[in-house]
């Protein structure tokens, strides 16, 4: 129930045009839904968070969230037609956003490269989230995306791989 309250709070802030205020409660909703383990609810919250990130110009992060939501919906025996339509619509919107923004070196976006450079420092993710124009809710998806694109599973390995590829 708390996940639904968080999600509703974020959606109300988004409706009012306050994306900065919308991101946190929607992200908290995703975390709470993950604890419940209900794939359709997780996918729904991820799609809402992706919408906020897409409007903020974080197309890569939104794409990752839509991709995860799609996998969750596909894992369900019967997610229902509404969830299938929502994921299909979200995938098409993200594909348009990705076509508009070419990626840079190594398949990483400019924002992901920035996060990768900060990961190479002594800063924690929480400290990186305090950087201007960043939040912890933005750093975490970028970090996951960097790990996935570099084919690694940890911060030290990501930094080492990035140095091998001369990305940093």
C-alpha atoms as an extended CHARMM CRD file, in Angstrom:
* protein
*
       168  EXT
         1         1  UNK       CA              0.0000000000        0.0000000000        0.0000000000  PROA      1               0.0000000000
         2         2  UNK       CA              2.8720000000        2.3960000000        0.8060000000  PROA      2               0.0000000000
         3         3  UNK       CA              4.2040000000        1.9240000000       -2.7310000000  PROA      3               0.0000000000
         4         4  UNK       CA              0.8610000000        3.0770000000       -4.1320000000  PROA      4               0.0000000000
         5         5  UNK       CA              0.8650000000        6.1580000000       -1.9090000000  PROA      5               0.0000000000
         6         6  UNK       CA              4.4120000000        7.0410000000       -3.0210000000  PROA      6               0.0000000000
         7         7  UNK       CA              3.4810000000        6.5160000000       -6.6570000000  PROA      7               0.0000000000
         8         8  UNK       CA              0.3550000000        8.6560000000       -6.3500000000  PROA      8               0.0000000000
         9         9  UNK       CA              2.3620000000       11.4280000000       -4.7000000000  PROA      9               0.0000000000
        10        10  UNK       CA              4.9020000000       11.3750000000       -7.5190000000  PROA      10              0.0000000000
        11        11  UNK       CA              2.2390000000       11.3080000000      -10.2130000000  PROA      11              0.0000000000
        12        12  UNK       CA              0.4990000000       14.2930000000       -8.6190000000  PROA      12              0.0000000000
        13        13  UNK       CA              3.7750000000       16.2370000000       -8.6220000000  PROA      13              0.0000000000
        14        14  UNK       CA              4.3650000000       15.2370000000      -12.2530000000  PROA      14              0.0000000000
        15        15  UNK       CA              0.8610000000       16.3790000000      -13.1910000000  PROA      15              0.0000000000
        16        16  UNK       CA              1.6340000000       19.7290000000      -11.5580000000  PROA      16              0.0000000000
        17        17  UNK       CA              4.7840000000       19.9730000000      -13.6930000000  PROA      17              0.0000000000
        18        18  UNK       CA              7.1960000000       19.6140000000      -10.7690000000  PROA      18              0.0000000000
        19        19  UNK       CA              9.4780000000       16.8630000000      -12.0740000000  PROA      19              0.0000000000
        20        20  UNK       CA             12.1210000000       17.4300000000       -9.4220000000  PROA      20              0.0000000000
        21        21  UNK       CA              9.5180000000       16.7400000000       -6.7320000000  PROA      21              0.0000000000
        22        22  UNK       CA              8.0240000000       13.8290000000       -8.7200000000  PROA      22              0.0000000000
        23        23  UNK       CA             11.2080000000       11.7960000000       -9.1560000000  PROA      23              0.0000000000
        24        24  UNK       CA             11.8440000000       10.8970000000       -5.5000000000  PROA      24              0.0000000000
        25        25  UNK       CA              8.4340000000        9.4720000000       -4.5520000000  PROA      25              0.0000000000
        26        26  UNK       CA              8.1700000000        7.5200000000       -7.8110000000  PROA      26              0.0000000000
        27        27  UNK       CA             11.6790000000        6.0930000000       -7.2580000000  PROA      27              0.0000000000
        28        28  UNK       CA             10.7320000000        5.1800000000       -3.6720000000  PROA      28              0.0000000000
        29        29  UNK       CA              7.6460000000        3.4660000000       -5.0730000000  PROA      29              0.0000000000
        30        30  UNK       CA              9.8860000000        1.3330000000       -7.3150000000  PROA      30              0.0000000000
        31        31  UNK       CA             11.9750000000        0.3470000000       -4.2740000000  PROA      31              0.0000000000
        32        32  UNK       CA              8.8800000000       -0.5750000000       -2.2550000000  PROA      32              0.0000000000
        33        33  UNK       CA              7.4140000000       -2.5520000000       -5.1570000000  PROA      33              0.0000000000
        34        34  UNK       CA             10.6780000000       -4.4700000000       -5.5220000000  PROA      34              0.0000000000
        35        35  UNK       CA             10.3750000000       -5.5200000000       -1.8760000000  PROA      35              0.0000000000
        36        36  UNK       CA              6.9380000000       -6.9740000000       -2.5810000000  PROA      36              0.0000000000
        37        37  UNK       CA              8.2710000000       -8.9560000000       -5.5230000000  PROA      37              0.0000000000
        38        38  UNK       CA              5.1500000000       -8.3660000000       -7.6280000000  PROA      38              0.0000000000
        39        39  UNK       CA              6.4220000000       -8.0100000000      -11.2200000000  PROA      39              0.0000000000
        40        40  UNK       CA              3.4310000000       -6.1260000000      -12.6520000000  PROA      40              0.0000000000
        41        41  UNK       CA              3.5380000000       -3.5300000000       -9.8670000000  PROA      41              0.0000000000
        42        42  UNK       CA              7.3120000000       -3.1450000000      -10.2490000000  PROA      42              0.0000000000
        43        43  UNK       CA              6.9040000000       -2.7390000000      -14.0180000000  PROA      43              0.0000000000
        44        44  UNK       CA              4.1660000000       -0.1380000000      -13.5620000000  PROA      44              0.0000000000
        45        45  UNK       CA              6.2880000000        1.9160000000      -11.1590000000  PROA      45              0.0000000000
        46        46  UNK       CA              9.3310000000        1.5970000000      -13.4670000000  PROA      46              0.0000000000
        47        47  UNK       CA              7.2960000000        2.8460000000      -16.4310000000  PROA      47              0.0000000000
        48        48  UNK       CA              6.1440000000        5.8660000000      -14.4240000000  PROA      48              0.0000000000
        49        49  UNK       CA              9.7300000000        6.6000000000      -13.3490000000  PROA      49              0.0000000000
        50        50  UNK       CA             10.8870000000        6.2130000000      -16.9660000000  PROA      50              0.0000000000
        51        51  UNK       CA              8.3180000000        8.8000000000      -18.0240000000  PROA      51              0.0000000000
        52        52  UNK       CA              9.6870000000       11.2870000000      -15.4790000000  PROA      52              0.0000000000
        53        53  UNK       CA             13.2740000000       10.5930000000      -16.5570000000  PROA      53              0.0000000000
        54        54  UNK       CA             12.3810000000       10.9090000000      -20.2490000000  PROA      54              0.0000000000
        55        55  UNK       CA             10.8200000000       14.3240000000      -19.6970000000  PROA      55              0.0000000000
        56        56  UNK       CA             13.9570000000       15.3260000000      -17.7410000000  PROA      56              0.0000000000
        57        57  UNK       CA             16.0310000000       14.3930000000      -20.7900000000  PROA      57              0.0000000000
        58        58  UNK       CA             17.4920000000       11.2450000000      -19.2230000000  PROA      58              0.0000000000
        59        59  UNK       CA             16.6530000000        9.0470000000      -22.2050000000  PROA      59              0.0000000000
        60        60  UNK       CA             19.2540000000        6.3720000000      -21.4710000000  PROA      60              0.0000000000
        61        61  UNK       CA             18.0450000000        5.9350000000      -17.9010000000  PROA      61              0.0000000000
        62        62  UNK       CA             14.4390000000        5.8870000000      -19.0930000000  PROA      62              0.0000000000
        63        63  UNK       CA             15.3740000000        3.2880000000      -21.6990000000  PROA      63              0.0000000000
        64        64  UNK       CA             16.9140000000        1.0420000000      -19.0670000000  PROA      64              0.0000000000
        65        65  UNK       CA             13.8050000000        1.3430000000      -16.8960000000  PROA      65              0.0000000000
        66        66  UNK       CA             11.5040000000        0.5620000000      -19.8270000000  PROA      66              0.0000000000
        67        67  UNK       CA             13.7040000000       -2.4110000000      -20.7620000000  PROA      67              0.0000000000
        68        68  UNK       CA             13.4870000000       -3.8040000000      -17.2250000000  PROA      68              0.0000000000
        69        69  UNK       CA              9.7200000000       -3.2310000000      -17.1000000000  PROA      69              0.0000000000
        70        70  UNK       CA              9.3300000000       -5.0340000000      -20.4260000000  PROA      70              0.0000000000
        71        71  UNK       CA             11.3000000000       -8.0360000000      -19.1450000000  PROA      71              0.0000000000
        72        72  UNK       CA              9.1640000000       -8.1520000000      -16.0050000000  PROA      72              0.0000000000
        73        73  UNK       CA              5.9260000000       -8.0280000000      -18.0010000000  PROA      73              0.0000000000
        74        74  UNK       CA              7.1850000000      -10.7650000000      -20.3440000000  PROA      74              0.0000000000
        75        75  UNK       CA              8.0010000000      -12.9400000000      -17.3200000000  PROA      75              0.0000000000
        76        76  UNK       CA              4.3510000000      -12.9120000000      -16.2080000000  PROA      76              0.0000000000
        77        77  UNK       CA              1.9540000000      -15.5790000000      -17.4050000000  PROA      77              0.0000000000
        78        78  UNK       CA             -0.8490000000      -13.0370000000      -17.7920000000  PROA      78              0.0000000000
        79        79  UNK       CA              0.1620000000       -9.4270000000      -17.0880000000  PROA      79              0.0000000000
        80        80  UNK       CA             -3.0130000000       -8.1750000000      -18.7210000000  PROA      80              0.0000000000
        81        81  UNK       CA             -3.5280000000       -6.1660000000      -21.8910000000  PROA      81              0.0000000000
        82        82  UNK       CA             -3.1330000000       -2.8030000000      -20.1410000000  PROA      82              0.0000000000
        83        83  UNK       CA              0.4400000000       -3.5600000000      -19.0200000000  PROA      83              0.0000000000
        84        84  UNK       CA              1.3150000000       -4.9020000000      -22.4530000000  PROA      84              0.0000000000
        85        85  UNK       CA              0.0350000000       -1.6860000000      -24.0670000000  PROA      85              0.0000000000
        86        86  UNK       CA              1.8850000000        0.4830000000      -21.5210000000  PROA      86              0.0000000000
        87        87  UNK       CA              5.2060000000       -1.2630000000      -22.1290000000  PROA      87              0.0000000000
        88        88  UNK       CA              4.7800000000       -1.1720000000      -25.9090000000  PROA      88              0.0000000000
        89        89  UNK       CA              3.9670000000        2.5570000000      -25.8180000000  PROA      89              0.0000000000
        90        90  UNK       CA              6.9100000000        3.2600000000      -23.4950000000  PROA      90              0.0000000000
        91        91  UNK       CA              9.2860000000        1.2790000000      -25.7420000000  PROA      91              0.0000000000
        92        92  UNK       CA              8.2410000000        3.2880000000      -28.7910000000  PROA      92              0.0000000000
        93        93  UNK       CA              8.7000000000        6.6060000000      -26.9610000000  PROA      93              0.0000000000
        94        94  UNK       CA             12.1350000000        5.6490000000      -25.7000000000  PROA      94              0.0000000000
        95        95  UNK       CA             13.1810000000        4.4440000000      -29.1660000000  PROA      95              0.0000000000
        96        96  UNK       CA             12.2830000000        7.8760000000      -30.5710000000  PROA      96              0.0000000000
        97        97  UNK       CA             14.2900000000        9.5940000000      -27.8110000000  PROA      97              0.0000000000
        98        98  UNK       CA             17.3060000000        7.3570000000      -28.4250000000  PROA      98              0.0000000000
        99        99  UNK       CA             17.2120000000        8.0860000000      -32.1610000000  PROA      99              0.0000000000
       100       100  UNK       CA             17.3330000000       11.8060000000      -31.4140000000  PROA      100             0.0000000000
       101       101  UNK       CA             20.4130000000       11.5200000000      -29.1570000000  PROA      101             0.0000000000
       102       102  UNK       CA             23.4550000000        9.7610000000      -30.5070000000  PROA      102             0.0000000000
       103       103  UNK       CA             25.5630000000        7.9840000000      -27.9090000000  PROA      103             0.0000000000
       104       104  UNK       CA             29.1880000000        8.8720000000      -27.4220000000  PROA      104             0.0000000000
       105       105  UNK       CA             32.3290000000        6.8450000000      -26.8260000000  PROA      105             0.0000000000
       106       106  UNK       CA             31.9410000000        3.1970000000      -25.9850000000  PROA      106             0.0000000000
       107       107  UNK       CA             28.1700000000        3.3070000000      -26.3570000000  PROA      107             0.0000000000
       108       108  UNK       CA             27.9230000000        5.4240000000      -23.2010000000  PROA      108             0.0000000000
       109       109  UNK       CA             25.9250000000        8.6220000000      -23.1330000000  PROA      109             0.0000000000
       110       110  UNK       CA             27.5420000000       11.8810000000      -22.0570000000  PROA      110             0.0000000000
       111       111  UNK       CA             25.7680000000       11.6260000000      -18.7000000000  PROA      111             0.0000000000
       112       112  UNK       CA             26.9470000000        8.0330000000      -18.1880000000  PROA      112             0.0000000000
       113       113  UNK       CA             30.5280000000        9.0730000000      -18.9530000000  PROA      113             0.0000000000
       114       114  UNK       CA             30.1830000000       11.8020000000      -16.3300000000  PROA      114             0.0000000000
       115       115  UNK       CA             28.9730000000        9.2900000000      -13.7530000000  PROA      115             0.0000000000
       116       116  UNK       CA             31.7640000000        6.9020000000      -14.7580000000  PROA      116             0.0000000000
       117       117  UNK       CA             34.3670000000        9.6240000000      -14.2010000000  PROA      117             0.0000000000
       118       118  UNK       CA             32.9070000000       10.2860000000      -10.7600000000  PROA      118             0.0000000000
       119       119  UNK       CA             32.8860000000        6.5430000000       -9.9960000000  PROA      119             0.0000000000
       120       120  UNK       CA             36.6250000000        6.5660000000      -10.6650000000  PROA      120             0.0000000000
       121       121  UNK       CA             37.0490000000        9.0940000000       -7.8420000000  PROA      121             0.0000000000
       122       122  UNK       CA             36.8450000000        8.3110000000       -4.1380000000  PROA      122             0.0000000000
       123       123  UNK       CA             33.2150000000        9.4620000000       -3.9790000000  PROA      123             0.0000000000
       124       124  UNK       CA             30.4180000000        7.1000000000       -2.9650000000  PROA      124             0.0000000000
       125       125  UNK       CA             27.2250000000        6.9410000000       -5.0240000000  PROA      125             0.0000000000
       126       126  UNK       CA             25.4920000000        8.9780000000       -2.3360000000  PROA      126             0.0000000000
       127       127  UNK       CA             28.1920000000       11.6680000000       -2.5640000000  PROA      127             0.0000000000
       128       128  UNK       CA             27.9810000000       11.6460000000       -6.3670000000  PROA      128             0.0000000000
       129       129  UNK       CA             24.2330000000       12.1850000000       -5.9740000000  PROA      129             0.0000000000
       130       130  UNK       CA             24.9890000000       15.4720000000       -4.2010000000  PROA      130             0.0000000000
       131       131  UNK       CA             26.7680000000       16.8350000000       -7.2800000000  PROA      131             0.0000000000
       132       132  UNK       CA             24.9410000000       19.6280000000       -9.1230000000  PROA      132             0.0000000000
       133       133  UNK       CA             22.1810000000       18.3520000000      -11.4330000000  PROA      133             0.0000000000
       134       134  UNK       CA             22.3710000000       14.8570000000       -9.9570000000  PROA      134             0.0000000000
       135       135  UNK       CA             20.4290000000       12.9290000000       -7.4050000000  PROA      135             0.0000000000
       136       136  UNK       CA             20.9770000000        9.4910000000       -5.9370000000  PROA      136             0.0000000000
       137       137  UNK       CA             17.8850000000        8.3560000000       -7.8520000000  PROA      137             0.0000000000
       138       138  UNK       CA             19.6440000000        9.4200000000      -11.0690000000  PROA      138             0.0000000000
       139       139  UNK       CA             23.1080000000        8.0850000000      -10.2070000000  PROA      139             0.0000000000
       140       140  UNK       CA             21.9380000000        4.5360000000       -9.4860000000  PROA      140             0.0000000000
       141       141  UNK       CA             20.2780000000        3.8710000000      -12.8800000000  PROA      141             0.0000000000
       142       142  UNK       CA             23.2040000000        5.4800000000      -14.7210000000  PROA      142             0.0000000000
       143       143  UNK       CA             25.6030000000        3.2870000000      -12.7500000000  PROA      143             0.0000000000
       144       144  UNK       CA             23.6090000000        0.1480000000      -13.6100000000  PROA      144             0.0000000000
       145       145  UNK       CA             23.5870000000        1.2000000000      -17.2550000000  PROA      145             0.0000000000
       146       146  UNK       CA             27.3570000000        1.7880000000      -17.2480000000  PROA      146             0.0000000000
       147       147  UNK       CA             27.9350000000       -1.6310000000      -15.6690000000  PROA      147             0.0000000000
       148       148  UNK       CA             25.6820000000       -3.3070000000      -18.2480000000  PROA      148             0.0000000000
       149       149  UNK       CA             27.2800000000       -1.5520000000      -21.2220000000  PROA      149             0.0000000000
       150       150  UNK       CA             30.8030000000       -2.3130000000      -20.0190000000  PROA      150             0.0000000000
       151       151  UNK       CA             29.8690000000       -5.9070000000      -19.1740000000  PROA      151             0.0000000000
       152       152  UNK       CA             30.9740000000       -5.6680000000      -15.5450000000  PROA      152             0.0000000000
       153       153  UNK       CA             29.3160000000       -6.1130000000      -12.1750000000  PROA      153             0.0000000000
       154       154  UNK       CA             31.0520000000       -3.6760000000       -9.8640000000  PROA      154             0.0000000000
       155       155  UNK       CA             32.4810000000       -0.2050000000       -9.5360000000  PROA      155             0.0000000000
       156       156  UNK       CA             36.1390000000       -1.2730000000       -9.4650000000  PROA      156             0.0000000000
       157       157  UNK       CA             35.6940000000       -3.4680000000      -12.5290000000  PROA      157             0.0000000000
       158       158  UNK       CA             33.8430000000       -0.6850000000      -14.3510000000  PROA      158             0.0000000000
       159       159  UNK       CA             36.6590000000        1.7770000000      -13.6870000000  PROA      159             0.0000000000
       160       160  UNK       CA             39.2990000000       -0.7660000000      -14.7540000000  PROA      160             0.0000000000
       161       161  UNK       CA             37.3670000000       -1.6090000000      -17.9400000000  PROA      161             0.0000000000
       162       162  UNK       CA             36.8530000000        2.0800000000      -18.7320000000  PROA      162             0.0000000000
       163       163  UNK       CA             40.5860000000        2.6700000000      -18.3710000000  PROA      163             0.0000000000
       164       164  UNK       CA             41.2950000000       -0.2800000000      -20.7010000000  PROA      164             0.0000000000
       165       165  UNK       CA             38.9580000000        1.2810000000      -23.2720000000  PROA      165             0.0000000000
       166       166  UNK       CA             40.5040000000        4.7140000000      -22.6260000000  PROA      166             0.0000000000
       167       167  UNK       CA             37.1080000000        6.1510000000      -21.7090000000  PROA      167             0.0000000000
       168       168  UNK       CA             38.5580000000        7.8360000000      -18.6320000000  PROA      168             0.0000000000
